[in-house]
Amino acid sequence: MFMKALPLLALPLVGVLPFLHAQQAPNRLDLNDPNLVVIEASVIPIPVEIFTSLDKLGGQDWARQVSNREIRLDANRSRTAMLFGLLVSDGFIAVQAQDKEAVRRIGREVLRVASSLGVAGSVEAHANAIVASAGQGNWNQVRKELDRTRQTVLTKMSELRDDELVSLVSLGGWLGGTEALAAVLNSNYSVEGSDLLNQPELVRQLKRDFNTLPARAKRGQVFAQVGKTLEHLESLMRADASGAISKGKVIEISLSTKNLVEAIYES
């Protein structure tokens, strides 16, 4: 279960990390970074950290990664929580692409999904700021508002003791960011960039935490796929003897995460 060990689930805003210059060699996500979400003995990189790491890869064709998936809501709040995390990640991708219309659409969808989770009143101002900042082309502000939106929802859910939903929002955000990272590396592979996917300990803890969620939080066929995908990713996201994640493994990671994301959207 997720614990309020850091400000992410508590109150203050975790600031947007300074962007690193594209020429710097990318390193794997730092699991000791104090800005990451602590989950008992582990951490989950939130979208802002994931996309800061992606900045290290230099210029990419982000427009290819912008999705326009239809969000079909149902009574399964656990699935809705994962959708919310995915939606925030989609927002960061749209910011990377500087796609104003996509960001505006996501800002509106954020409010709709938050309403389904019963927390719309807490994020309405953020959603409006996302739409307004995108219209002005103020991309740094959009990133900040996306992150504030996610944090506000996690804080509100934590206050309401919806701890299972807190964990699923964060898992959805990680999944969306990982899908984007794998897709970028699949299109433009480099050994240095592949190190960003070298996360076996993180995936092992994600799998353990997911498996310990109560059965009521994992109702629906898609959650069986979540468990199987995490199991598969644990073996894939481990560097070989040379210290790299091979191109073949990157392709598998990309396909596995894409299939799971699509299943969550379509369920």
C-alpha positions in Angstrom: 0.0 0.0 0.0 1.2 3.5 -0.8 2.4 5.6 2.2 2.5 9.3 2.6 6.2 9.4 3.2 6.9 12.3 0.9 5.2 15.6 0.0 3.8 14.0 -3.2 1.0 12.4 -1.4 0.9 15.0 1.3 0.7 18.7 0.6 3.6 20.7 -1.1 4.2 20.6 -4.8 7.1 18.5 -6.0 8.8 21.0 -8.3 9.5 20.4 -12.0 13.1 19.1 -12.2 15.5 21.3 -14.1 15.7 20.1 -17.7 19.1 18.7 -18.6 20.8 19.6 -21.8 20.3 17.2 -24.7 24.0 16.6 -25.1 24.3 15.1 -21.6 24.4 11.3 -21.6 21.2 9.9 -20.1 21.4 7.8 -17.0 18.8 5.5 -15.6 16.2 6.9 -13.3 17.8 7.6 -9.9 15.8 5.5 -7.4 17.3 7.5 -4.6 16.0 10.8 -6.0 14.1 12.5 -3.1 11.4 13.7 -5.6 10.2 10.2 -6.3 7.2 8.6 -4.7 8.1 6.3 -1.8 6.1 3.1 -1.7 7.2 1.4 1.5 10.7 0.2 0.4 10.4 1.3 -3.2 9.7 4.4 -5.4 7.7 5.1 -8.5 8.9 7.7 -10.9 6.1 10.1 -11.6 5.5 11.5 -15.1 7.4 14.7 -14.6 10.6 12.7 -13.6 10.1 10.3 -16.5 9.7 13.0 -19.0 12.7 14.9 -17.6 14.7 11.8 -18.3 13.3 11.7 -21.8 14.6 15.2 -22.4 18.1 13.8 -22.1 17.5 11.8 -25.3 17.5 15.1 -27.3 15.0 16.0 -30.0 12.4 13.3 -30.9 9.4 13.1 -33.1 6.9 13.5 -30.2 4.0 14.2 -32.5 4.0 10.5 -33.3 3.5 9.6 -29.7 0.5 11.8 -29.1 -2.6 9.6 -28.7 -6.2 10.5 -29.2 -7.7 7.5 -27.5 -11.4 7.6 -26.6 -11.9 7.5 -22.8 -14.9 5.3 -22.0 -15.8 5.5 -18.3 -17.6 2.8 -16.4 -18.4 1.9 -12.8 -15.0 0.3 -12.2 -13.2 3.0 -10.1 -10.0 1.0 -10.1 -9.8 1.1 -13.9 -10.8 4.8 -13.8 -7.9 5.5 -11.4 -5.4 3.9 -13.8 -7.0 5.9 -16.7 -6.4 9.1 -14.8 -2.7 8.3 -14.4 -2.5 7.4 -18.1 -4.2 10.6 -19.0 -1.7 12.7 -17.1 1.1 10.9 -18.9 -0.7 11.6 -22.2 -0.7 15.3 -21.2 3.1 15.3 -20.8 3.5 13.7 -24.2 1.3 16.3 -25.8 3.4 19.0 -24.1 6.6 17.4 -25.5 5.0 17.6 -28.9 3.8 21.2 -28.2 0.3 20.1 -29.5 -2.0 22.8 -28.2 -5.2 21.1 -29.3 -4.2 17.7 -27.7 -3.4 19.5 -24.4 -6.7 21.3 -24.4 -8.5 18.1 -25.0 -6.6 16.3 -22.2 -7.3 19.2 -19.9 -11.0 18.7 -20.4 -10.8 15.0 -20.1 -8.8 15.3 -16.8 -11.8 17.1 -15.3 -14.3 14.5 -16.7 -12.2 11.6 -15.3 -11.7 13.4 -12.0 -15.5 13.9 -11.8 -15.9 10.1 -12.2 -13.6 9.6 -9.2 -15.5 12.1 -7.2 -12.7 14.7 -7.0 -13.6 17.1 -9.7 -14.0 20.1 -7.4 -10.4 19.7 -6.3 -8.9 19.8 -9.8 -11.2 22.2 -11.7 -8.8 25.1 -11.3 -5.9 23.0 -12.5 -7.8 21.7 -15.5 -8.8 25.2 -16.5 -5.2 26.4 -16.1 -4.0 23.5 -18.3 -6.3 24.6 -21.1 -5.5 28.3 -20.7 -1.7 27.7 -20.6 -1.8 25.5 -23.6 -3.6 28.2 -25.5 -0.8 30.6 -24.6 1.9 28.1 -25.6 3.3 28.3 -22.0 4.5 24.7 -21.9 6.4 24.9 -18.7 3.3 26.0 -16.9 1.3 23.2 -18.5 3.7 20.7 -17.1 3.4 22.3 -13.7 -0.4 22.2 -13.8 -0.4 18.6 -15.0 1.8 17.6 -12.1 -0.3 19.7 -9.6 -3.5 18.0 -11.0 -2.0 14.5 -10.3 -0.8 15.5 -6.9 -4.1 17.1 -5.9 -6.0 13.9 -6.9 -3.6 11.7 -5.0 -3.8 13.9 -1.9 -7.6 14.0 -2.0 -7.8 10.2 -2.4 -5.4 9.8 0.4 -7.5 12.0 2.6 -10.6 9.9 1.6 -8.6 6.7 2.5 -8.9 5.4 -1.1 -5.3 4.0 -0.8 -5.9 1.4 -3.5 -6.9 4.0 -6.0 -3.9 6.1 -5.0 -1.6 3.2 -5.9 -3.4 2.6 -9.2 -3.2 6.3 -10.3 0.5 6.2 -9.7 0.9 2.9 -11.5 -1.0 4.2 -14.5 1.2 7.3 -14.6 4.4 5.1 -14.6 2.9 2.8 -17.2 2.1 5.7 -19.6 5.5 7.2 -19.2 7.2 3.9 -19.7 5.2 3.2 -22.8 6.3 6.6 -24.3 10.0 5.9 -23.3 10.0 2.5 -24.9 8.2 3.8 -28.1 10.8 6.6 -28.5 13.7 4.1 -28.0 12.1 1.7 -30.4 12.1 4.3 -33.1 15.6 5.7 -32.2 17.5 3.1 -30.3 20.7 3.8 -28.5 22.6 1.8 -25.8 22.9 4.9 -23.6 19.2 5.6 -23.9 18.2 2.0 -23.2 19.7 2.4 -19.7 16.6 4.4 -18.8 14.6 1.2 -19.0 17.0 -0.7 -16.7 14.5 -0.9 -13.8 14.2 -4.5 -12.6 14.1 -3.6 -8.9 11.4 -1.0 -9.5 9.2 -3.4 -11.5 9.7 -6.2 -9.0 8.4 -3.9 -6.3 5.5 -2.6 -8.5 4.5 -6.2 -9.1 4.7 -7.0 -5.4 2.6 -4.0 -4.4 0.0 -4.7 -7.1 -0.3 -8.3 -6.1 -0.9 -7.3 -2.4 -3.9 -5.0 -3.4 -7.2 -6.4 -2.1 -9.3 -8.4 -4.6 -11.9 -5.7 -4.6 -9.4 -3.3 -6.2 -8.6 -5.7 -9.0 -12.0 -6.6 -10.4 -12.2 -6.9 -14.1 -10.3 -8.8 -16.7 -7.9 -6.0 -17.4 -6.3 -6.4 -14.0 -5.2 -9.9 -14.8 -3.4 -8.4 -17.8 -1.8 -5.8 -15.5 -0.3 -8.6 -13.3 1.0 -10.6 -16.3 2.5 -7.6 -17.9 4.4 -6.5 -14.8 5.7 -10.1 -14.5 6.9 -10.0 -18.1 8.4 -6.5 -17.7 10.4 -7.6 -14.7 12.4 -10.0 -16.9 12.7 -7.5 -19.8 13.8 -4.4 -17.8 17.1 -5.9 -16.8 20.4 -5.0 -18.5 22.5 -7.7 -20.1 26.2 -8.3 -19.4 27.2 -5.2 -21.4 25.0 -3.0 -19.3 22.4 -2.4 -22.0 18.7 -3.3 -22.6 18.9 -4.8 -26.1 16.9 -3.5 -29.0 14.9 -6.8 -29.0 13.9 -6.2 -25.4 13.0 -2.6 -26.1 10.7 -3.8 -28.8 9.1 -6.3 -26.4 8.7 -3.6 -23.7 7.2 -1.2 -26.1 4.7 -3.9 -27.4 3.8 -5.1 -23.8 3.2 -1.6 -22.4 1.3 -0.5 -25.5 -1.0 -3.6 -25.4 -1.7 -3.0 -21.7 -2.4 0.7 -22.1 -4.8 0.0 -25.0 -6.6 -2.7 -22.9 -7.1 -0.2 -20.0 -8.5 2.4 -22.4 -10.8 -0.1 -24.1 -12.1 -2.2 -21.2 
